[in-house]
Amino acid sequence: MKNVTLFLIGMLFISSVFGQIKSNLVFFTEHGEKFHLILNGINQNPNPETNVKITDLISPSYKIKVIFENTNLGEIDKNIIFNQGTETTFVIKKNRKDKYVFRWMNEVPIAQAPIIREGQSVVIYNSQPQPQPTTTIITNSQTTTVNQGVNNNPSGVSMNVNLNSSQSGANINMNINAGGNNATTSNTSTTITTTEIYQNPQMQQTQTTYVLSGYNGPVGCPYPMSLQNFTQVKYSISSKDFEDSKLRIAKQVISSNCLLCSQVKEIMLLFDFEDTRLKLAKFAYGYTYDIGNYYLLNDAFDFESTIDELSDYIYNFSE
């Protein structure tokens, strides 16, 4: 009986440990459409964004809904499953039927995931509805009082007009006396209120969107690798003697970064064999910013058949 109890305690401990493994999800739109990301019915980003990263997820599956800022684009509603302890990235794009869908892009261990990319909004997972922005109403009241007296003794007529200035309203009193008798003809009180509404919006992270000069085509990932980092990557790949080792390192780097088409081509030229270059070009397509320029890689191949094979791969990639 004691052994059974210890076993159950151990299983509960293991379950609690594994249950706390955290993961990240990243969603971004291919062409910069802004959207709200809904996880299990809870809106995660109050303001529409183009790139949203949700952290501290402890479940391996969620019901995902994307609501575009432009309601004419429709919505996406889908259940997804992903590996725990990873950062998994999905691109939101149109398929060949002109319908918006999720497309899996890459997955890296959580320890290797970048803290934040340029142009990315990072949100800690909210399991409860977020509070609405607070609103403060400021009311300004002004009262003006004017005193004016007219006393005409020969006719026995007396006029007294009061106009007061305070913070409670406007007050006007008029008294007319004729022939020594007091007669009140008017007593008017008016309050003028001005209301100012100040809304305190939730804090939003400053974002920067990468723009490639002269390029207006489709975008495959949010922000390309810097020149300094890319130089280090090229050095690491070229330092290996064997083609397989070079390809393995190249895939490891590419899977957790975003490249320009020109950078992909430079890496391809580090390999000697046509088949290896083709493998790299296929792998890198999902991690390339300016995918509309991918035809520029054709110069890295010697055979037309290789170019055709890459073109077929790209065509089928977006299905």
Order of alpha helices (4+ residues) and beta strands (2+ residues): alpha-beta-beta-beta-beta-beta-beta-beta-beta-beta-beta-beta-beta-beta-beta-beta-alpha-alpha-alpha-alpha-alpha
